[in-house]
Amino acid sequence: TTRTGVFDSPPARLPNVPGPTPEGVAAALAAPLADPALGAGVVASVMDPNTGAVLYGTGAGTPTIPASTVKILSSTAVLENLGADEVLTTTVVQAADGTLILVGAGDPQLQREADGSGASLDLLAARTVQALQSQADAAAAVSGAPAAPDLPAPAAPPVSGMQVAVDESLFTGPTTVASWPPSLLAECIVRPITALAVQPAPDAPCQPQADPAVAAGEMFAAELAERGIAVVPGVTRAVAGPTDTRLAAISSQPVSALVENMMLESDNTAAEMLAHLAGGRATGQASFTGGALATTAVMAQRGIPAAGMSLVDASGLSREDAVPPDTIARTLVTALGPTSATLWPLASGLPVAGFDGTLSTRFVTAATAPGRGDVRAKTGTLTGVSALAGQVVTAQGQLLVFVFITPTAGDTTAARAALDSAASALAGCGCG
């Protein structure tokens, strides 16, 4: 049979377009990176992820405060040590004395009420009640007594009954970093890092928690009470033992989804909890120190140069963090490369310019229009520090990786706009 129409046409030749050159990239970035809003000491790195070639660098090997762009490195450690498919399972066990122990697994997205996106205390409480009912039925069957009726929901919380305790022993060390300003906790920019914590409801007002684990235990006790279980007022602490009876469990979304959400929203608490888990897996220390060691180790394992890098946290909230831009750029190149089977959530979690996450309200001016939808990047902001690191598709369809950091921004808002313009300059050029 003879085909007709477009099927008879010879395949169109792809244009032979030269790739970006160092000279072309430098010309595109000259004006935006000279913006006075960026202050002095701007550092930058641009690379071609297809070849690994360095196309632009200024201070690219200088350790610099990375702010939240350090989450790119933290995510790498998490994914390499936990894997994309692992889930985190929060459990309830019953001790020999009858105490119900809520055991934290480091799930950064544990919620109080189920919304279909992860583990929740209300579903865990329902499963716990079912297990207790089964225990009562089994005991009644052995004794020959009538089976216990379904437990009714009381009109008011009971005042006596079972003890609820929390086990947060998975994480070790301090719950905060010494160099974090107290305002970060007071303004809910980050919470104390514990292995058991409940994610605040979306749009909930800031309510700082000095003890997230006990707060989670109190919520769990309230959920039990609503389902007819009499609980003793006051949540205690305990460490689950090997002979304790497991009653119920609830699992998180896969680590891939946890990393994507953390990156998209720049969730500081989630970054630290996940890095603690990576530290525990890699070094036996589920702590800030362990997370930093795990991240440094992954850089070495992947052959990513990190001379001068120093980390004290995984979120980038500390001004004591120092990372060369080249290290961040090489990490992105690795994530986008053919050997990154485990690192894809790092790239897919990068916010899209002008559309979602921490870039949803950026890239809205005429100068940044070329980058809208074509730039995917992790933001970073501290007082006087502004950073942007990610990937961009040029006007000729070539993919580039970039890192821009200014450690001396006088006006953070103006500095953000200047960095957006720099990324957009790459999106709008062929850079050849």
Protein Blocks (a to p, Z undefined) as FASTA:
>chain_A
ZZehjllpccddddddddddfklmmmmmmmmmmpmkloghiacddddfknopafbdehkl
gccdekjmlmmmmmmmmmmmnopmbccdddddddfkopacdddehiakbcfbdghiaccf
klmmmmmmmmmmmmmmmmmmmnopacdddddddfbdcfbdcdddddfklpgcjfbdfklc
fklmmnopaccddfbdcdddehiacdddfblmlmmmmmmmmmmmmnopacdehiaddddd
fkbccfbdcddddfklmmmmmmmnopaklmmmmmmmmmmmmnopacfklmmmmmmmmmmm
nopacehiacfbfnopafkbccdfklmmmmmmmmmmmklmmmmmmmmmpccehkgcjllm
gokbfklmmmgojaccdddddehiacdddddddfkopacddddddfkbfblmlmmmmmmm
mmmmmmmpgoZZ
